[in-house]
C-alpha cells in the first residue's frame, strides 16, 4: 500500500512463503514508485503493476504481461466455438459414436441352419455370456488403424457394433458353394454401417509392443489391413471329432471354437473387466484355455488311437463361441451406410503419411510407384496403385484407391499418371522457392551448360567431411553417388537437367 504524502511510508508486501514484511523509509515521495525504486527495496517477487495495486496473476503468467490471461481465455473461447460449430467437441464426438454404434443393424436369418458367407451374425461367448462387440472410439496404439473388441453381456441385440459379416479368405480354397465349412479359411469383418472402411478381426503373436491390455495374451482388434493375421478358421468343439468333421458345414446356434490361422491359438474372452464408454465389458484376446488333466490322453493311448497330429485336450468355455442368427427374415433389412471419405480427405491422408516419413517421404513414395509400374510408362491401374499404397503403409481399401485414381485420371482410361499424382501431393513450388532452387542449381552447375553431372558436383560438394567418410565406412566417390541418387531422373545417366528441378 502507498500513501500520498512525504511522511514515513509503510509498504506491506506478502512474500511467496506468506510472511509479511514492513519496509519503512523516510523522506521518499510515495505518490509514484516506479520499477527502479521497487528494485531498491528488493521486491522483485511482484510486477510494477502489482506494486501499484494491480491484481495478481497465475504462476504461468509472464512477468509484466498484462493481457496474457485475457488473450489465453479469448483463444480458448475461439477454439471452443470453432470445435462446437464443426461438431468436434469431445462430447459431440462421443454422442456421434454412441448414436452410430447403438443403431439397429441388419441381422441374417439362416433357413437351412448352417452358416453361409455374407451372413450378418453375432458371436456369443460361453464364458462371459456376452456378444462380441467393437468400439470404434477406442483406437489401439502402435498400429496404423485398429480398434478394440470386447464382449458385452447386457443383451444388447443386433446393433452396428455387435453384428459381423463372415467373408471368404480366398475364392480358390477348394470349396464351390457359399457354405462355411469346418477348417475353411475365413475373415470376420465389421458390418459396413458402423465404419466407412472395411475392418477385419485381427490378432498377432505376442511381442513387447503388442499384447492384450490386461491379460497380456495375444492382442485382438479390428483393423483395416488385410494380412494373414486377419485369417481364421472354425473348428469342431470336440478334439476327437475335429479331423473327421473337416469340410463339413458349420451349424448356427452350436458352440464351436475359432482358431487363428497365423498362431494356431483360439479366440477367447474371459471375465477380465474392460471399461470404456459403454460401461464394463470383457476383454477379448487369443489364448488357448485347455483342460489340464491327462485322462483323455491315457484313454486314447489305451485304445491305440493317439496320434501326434491329433489334438487331445478340450478347450474351456473361454474359447467357446456360438454363431447366432435371427429367426425372422424381416430383420435382414437395409440401412444407409456411413459416407465414404471424399477425394480431398483421402488425398490429405496420403499427404499426412508422406509428411510422417520426413524429407524422403515423397521420394520413397515415388520409388514405390516406380516398382509397381510394370509397363514402365509412368502409369498405374487401380490394382497397382492400391498395392503401392498398402506397401507404403497407407491403409485404404480398393474403393478408396479407385476414387483417387478417378480424381487424377484426366483422360478417363482407368489409369493414373503417378508423376502428376506426386505433383498434386507436393503442390506447386512458389516463385520465392523456385528462385532459391535456381540459385542452388547455378551454384552446382560450374560450367553453365544446363546439365548437372558428377564432375560438376566434385568441384563444389565436399564429401571429405561426411561422417561415413571420416569413419572409413565409405569413400568420397560413394558419397557423391548417393547424393546424386537423390535426384530421381527418368534416365539413369547421372545427369540432372535444370527442368527436372522444377518438377
N, C-alpha and C positions, 0 to 999 in steps of 0.2 A: 504494500500500500504506500502511496506517496501523498504528502501533504503540501499544499501550495503555499508555502511560506519559506522563510530563510532560517527558521529556527532549527532546532535539532530534528533531524528526520529519522523516523524509525521505519526500517524496511523489514517486513516479516516475509520470509520465504519458507516454503516447505520443501525440504530436500527429498531425494529419491527414497531414502530409508525412513522418511516420515518424521524426522526431527525438525524442530522449529528454531531457526536462527534469527537473532535480533542484531542487526548491524546498526550501530549508532555513529553518526558522523555529524560534526558541527560545521556550519558555515557553507554548506552546499545547497544551492538552489535546486529543489526537487520538483520544480514545475515541469521540467523536462529532463529526463535522464536517458541518454542515448545508449547505443551498444558499447561504445568505448568506456563510458562511465560504469556500465554494468560489469565490464571485464575487470575494472579495478577492484570491484567487490567480489570477484571470483564467483559470480552467479551464472556460470555457463550451463547450468542444468536447465535454463529457461531461455526461450527466444525473446528478442526485443518486444514482440507483440505481447507475450505473456507478462513481461515486466511492466508493461503499460496497462495491465489489467485485462488482456485478451484471454480467450478461452484456451483450454488445454486440448491436446490432440492425442491421437493414438500413438503407440510406441513405434509404429511403422511409418509415421509421417516424417517427411524430410524436414530438417530444421529450416525455419524461415519460409516454408511454402504455405501460404495462406489458403490456397484453393485446392490442395491435393485431395482432401476429404470430399469436397464438393464435386470435383471432377470425377473422382472414383465412383461416387454414388450415381452421378449422372451417366457415366459409362455403363455401370451395372444395369441401370434402368433401360438404357437404349438396347443393350444386349438382351435383356428380358423381353422387351416389346418385340424385338426382331424375331426371337425364338417363338414367341407366342403367336405372332402373325404367320409364321411358317410352320406352326404346329410341331415344333422341335423341342418343346419343353419336356423334361423327363416325365412329368405327369401325363402329358399328352401322348408321348411315345408309349408309355405303359398302358394307357387306355386303348390306344390303337392296337397294341399287341394282344391285349386281353380280348378285345372285340373280334379280332381276326382268328385268334386261337380257339375261342369258345363258340364259334359259329357251327351250326349243324353241317355235317358233311355227308355226301353220298356214301351208301353202305351196300355192298353187293349181297345178293341172295343166291345161295347155292341150291340149285334144283336137284342135282344128282348126288349131293352130299360129299363131293370131293372138291379139292382146291384147284382153281384154274388161274392161268396167267392173266393179269389185268384185273383180277378181283380186288375190290377195296374192302379190306378186312381189318379187324382189331386183333391184337395179340394179348392174351391173358396169361399172366404168370401164376403158377400154382402156389408158390411160397408166399408172395405178398398179396395174392388175390387182387392184383392191380393190372390195369391195361398199360401197355407200352405207349408213352406219350413223348412229344418233342416240345422243347422250349426254344423258340426262335429268338428269344431275347437273351438267352444265356449262351454267349459265344465262347467256344473253347480256345484258350490262348495257346500259342505255339503252332497253330495250324492256319492255313490260308483262309479257309472259311468252313467252320464246323460248329455245330450246335449240340447242346446237351440233350440226352434222352434219359427218362426216368420211368417209373411205373406209378400209377395213380390208382388207389383202391377206393375211391369215393363214388364209384359207379357213374362216371361222367358220361358214358354212352358214346355214340358215334359223332365225334367232333373233328374239326380240321386237324387238331393236334394228336388225335388218337387213332385216326384211320390211315392205313398204309396200303400201298399197292405192291403186288408181287409181280416182278418182271423177270424175264429170261436173261441169263448172263450172256448167252451166245445162241444164235439161231442154229449153229452146227453142233448141237450137243447130243445128237443121236436119237432125239425124240421128234416125232412128226405132229403130234397133237398139241393142244394147248393146256393139257392137264399137268399139274405139278406132281412129279414123281419123287419117291424117296431116293436120296443120293444125287439128284439133279442140281446143277449149279443155278442159283437164283440170286436176285437182288431184292432187298426190302426197301422201298422208296416211299418218301412222304408224298401225300396227295398234292396235286398242283394248286389247291385252293389256299394253302397256308403260306406259300413262299413262291416268288416268281421263278426261282431256279430249281433245278432238279436236285433233291437231297437224297442220298443213299446211306443206309446203315453201314457203319464202318467200325473196324477195330484193327489194332496193330500190336505187335509184340511190345512187352514192357521195356521201357528204356528210362534213363534219368530224366528225359524230357516229356515222356508220355506214359501216364498211368492214371488209373481211376482216382478221383479226388479224395475219397475217404477210405475205401477198401484197399487201395494200391494194387488192384488187379489190372487186367488189360482194360485200357480205356475204350469206351464205346461212345460213338457220337454219330450225328448225321452230317455228311459232308457233300460238297459239290463235286469232289473228284470222283472219277470213275476208274479206280485202280483195282487190283486184285484184292485189296483189303476190304472191298465192299461186296465180296462174293461169299455166299453162304450155301448151305445145303440142309435139307430137312432129313432127319434120321429117325428110325423107329425107337420107341422108348425102351423096349426090351433088347438088351445086347445079344441075346441068343437068337432073336428074330431079325436082327439088323441086316445081316447079309442076305438071308432068304427074301426079305422084303424090298431089296433093291429093285428099282424100276416099277414098283407098284404105286398106284395113285395115293396121294396123301389125303386122308379124310379131314373134314372140318369137324370141330367140336370134340376131337380126341387129343389127349396130351401127346406131344412129340418133343424132341429136342432139336435145337438149331445149331449146327456146327459151323464154326468159322473156318473157311477153306484155307486161309493163309496160315493159321496156327494150330488147327485141329482141336481147339478147345470150344466150349459151348457157351452160348448166350445165357446170361444168368441175371437174376435180381434177388437181392436179399433184404432183410429188414434193416437196412442202413439208411437212416434218415437223410434226406437231401432237401434242404429248404430253398424255395425260390418264390417267385411272385404268385404262384398258385397255391402256396401253403407247404405242408410237409408231404413230400413224395419220397420214393425209394430209389436208391442208386441202381443203375444198370451197368454191368460190366461183362467181360468174357472170362469165365473161370469154370473149371470142371469140379463140381461138387459131387464126388463119387463116394459110395459107401466104403467103409474102411475094413469090413470083415472079409475073410477069405473062404467062407463056406461055399460059395458058388464055384470058385476055382477048384476046390477039392472035389466037389461033386462032378465037375466036368472031367477032371483028371481020372476019377474013378471010372467014369463011363468011356474014357478014351476019346473024348471029343475036344479036348483042349488044343487050341492052335494059337501060335504066337500072333497071328494076324486077327484073331477073333477077340473082340473086347469082352470082358467077363464081368465088369462091375456096373451096377445100375447107377444112374445119376439121381441125385437127390432132387427135392422139389424146387430148389433154386433154378435148376436147369430145365424144368418142365414148362412148356408153353402150349397154348391152345389157339388155333386159328378160329376166330369167332366171326360168323357171318349172320346176316339178317334172315328172318323167316318171312319177311314181307317184301315182295319185289318192288313195291312202291317206294321203298327207302333209297333205291338207286336212282336219284334224281340228278339234275344238272345244276351247277352253280356257276356264277361268273368268276373265273379265276382272277387273281390279282394282276395288275397291269405289268407287262414286261418292261424292263428298263428301256428308255428312249435311246436312240443312237448317240446323242450328245452325252448321256450318262455313261454309256458303255465306253465311249472314247475317253472320258475322264478317268474311268477305272484303269484303262491301259496307260494313260499318262501318269497316274499315281504310281503304278507299278514300275514304270520306267524311271521315275524320279527316285524311287527307293533304291534302285541299282547304282545310283551315283553317276559319275561323269561318263562311265562306259555303258550306261543303260541303253541309250538309243543305238549305240553301235552293236551291242550284243543282240538286240532285237533284230537289227538288220542282218547280222550274220545268221541268226536263226531262220529268217526268211530265205536267205540265200541257200541254206542247206535244204530247205523244204522245196525249193524251186527246181523240180526235176527237169523241166524243159529248158531252164536257164534263159528264160525270156523276160525275167522280172515280173512275171505274172503268177498269181496263186489262185487256185479254185477254193471253194468253201472248205473242203476237207483238209487241204494242205494248210490253209490259214488257221483252221481250228487246231490242228496238230501242233503248229508253230506256237500258238498261244498257250496250249497246255504245257508244252515242253519249256516254255519261257517262265511258267509259273503263274499265268493268269487264268483263273478258273471261270470259264464261260461255257455255255452249252452250245450245241450245234445251231440252235435258232439265233443265239446272240452273234455267233460267227457269221451267219447268213445276213443278219441285219447290218453288221459292219461292212461286209463285202458289198452289199447293195448300196450302201451310202457312198462308197468310193468307186463304184462301178459306173463310169461315165458312159460307156458305150453299151451297157446292159448285156454283156456276153457271159455273165456269171463268174468273172474273174476280177481279181484285184491287183492293181499295179502297186507293189509294196513300196516303191520309191515315193510315190505320191502319198501313200499312207503314212510313211515316216515323216514326210514333209508336213502333213496335217497334224501329226502329234507334236512335232517340234515347233511349228509355227514359222511364220516368215521372219527373216532377220531384218531388224530395223536399220535405218541408214547410219546411225551412230556406230552400231556394232559392225556393220559392213565396212565402215571406214577403218576401224582398227584391224579387221581381218586383212584388208588390202595392205595396210601398213606392215603387218607381220609377214605377209607373203612377199612383199617387196624387199623386206629385210633379208629373208631367206634366199630369194632369187638373186644371187650375186651377179650373174651375167645378163640379167634383164631380158631373157629370151621367152618369158612367159611360161616356162616349164621348170618345175622343181624336181631336182634329181638328188641322188645320194651324194654326188660330188658337191652340189650347192650347199647341202647341209653340213658337209665336212668342214667348210670354212667358217661357219657361224655357230654351229651346235657343238659345244664342248662336252663330250661324254666321259672325259677322263676323271671328272669329279663325281660321276654317278656312284651310288653306294655299292652296286653289284660289281662295278669295275674296281673300286677301291678294295672290295672284299675278295677279289680274284675269282668271282663266280662267272663273269662274262668279260668279253673283250670289248673295246670301244666300237669295233665294227658291228658286233652283235647288238649293242645298244642302239646304234644308228638304224639298223634294220628294223628293230622293234618299234622305234619311234616312227619310221616311215610306214610301218604296217598299220599304224593307227589311221592312216588315210586310206579309206576303203575305196580304191579306184576300181573302175569297171574292168580294165585290163591290167593284169598284174605285171606291169613293165617297169615298176619303180619310178614312174613319172606322175606327178600331180599337176594338172593344169590349173590356171587361175579360175577358170569357170567352175571347176569342181568345188572350190572353197565356198562358192556362193550357193551351193545346193542346200 
